[in-house]
Amino acid sequence: MPSSFFNSALKFLAVCFVFVFAGLAHAAEDKIPIKVVVVAMFDSGAATAEGAGEFTRWARRMPLDEKLDFKLTGQDLRINREKGVLGVVTGIGTIKATSTIMALGLDERFDLSKAYWLIAGISGIDPADGSIGSAAWAEWIVDGDLAHHIDAREMPEDWSTGYFPLRRDKPYEAPTPPAAQGYVFQLNRGLTEWAYQLTKDVEIADTENMQKHRAHYTNHPMAQRPPFVLKGDHLAAMTYWHGEKMNQWANEWVAYWTEGKGNFVTSAMEDSGTFYALKMLENVGKADTQRVMLLRTASNYAMQSPGATAEESLNGIKLSPEIASAGFQPSLEAAYVVGRKVVDTLLENWEQVETTIPSAP
């Protein structure tokens, strides 16, 4: 075969490669670079109405003024292209959070490779550690769903709970199963400490009704404090549990899975799913879990006050509706005010934090 044929073929292939690589480069250039992703868990969808949910304040005040269609969840994404901030609502529960974050991470419209992820939402709080309205930065996320469960009425008499780990024969049996199976996640300790130090003096609004609610927790000095910023670890479970015995279980469950390094402070429904999805995305270069922060603010206490039953506390019986729900709107505000300080600081220092993750000892 004449050499001229090979030369022509090589030239043709070279031209093809040029076009292919040019197309890839163009596609990369077309992606929207994201500096911060704000993750909220619920919102009424009325992001123009003050107080509608966890996402409303970000949409209105950041502002995240542009809607982007996101059919995989049915709720639009919102973005501020100039600032490089993207907002997403996962939906309630670990199942929805996992699927939403995975879908977002694989969305080819965005370059999320250097994005910081701020998970900011409301929660219950252990009255031994904090008060309604308070804001807690978590280093540990523990899943509260992957487990065996025997009804307490049928469990052995010497057990403290009928809830015990998969692949174990009784509650809190050592050693703990491998963390890689999705039971427990540790966030970047230095970044968590940096966020806490940055925001620990942020003033969180207090109200008369919050004070009246706090006053019932006479056995818990921390629960009677005005709202404040603290560090404390998080339990994520699909079941909205409540009560003194469940609160005790939460403390023991978090201590077990973190081998005594974590302290249960807040409880909500999504964050093990969110972080698990981010871990999977990290495996394919779509996210960096060293850039994830978790902020949970207290809308309610995780257990009853003295003189009330767990059922009365959960359902707000014995308290007026205004006092029973006193922490709800303030906790939404706290999640935004405390979280916004972190977001603004990252944006203001982007030339540095783009490549070097902020850290505090």
Disulfide bonds with the S-S distance in Angstrom:
none
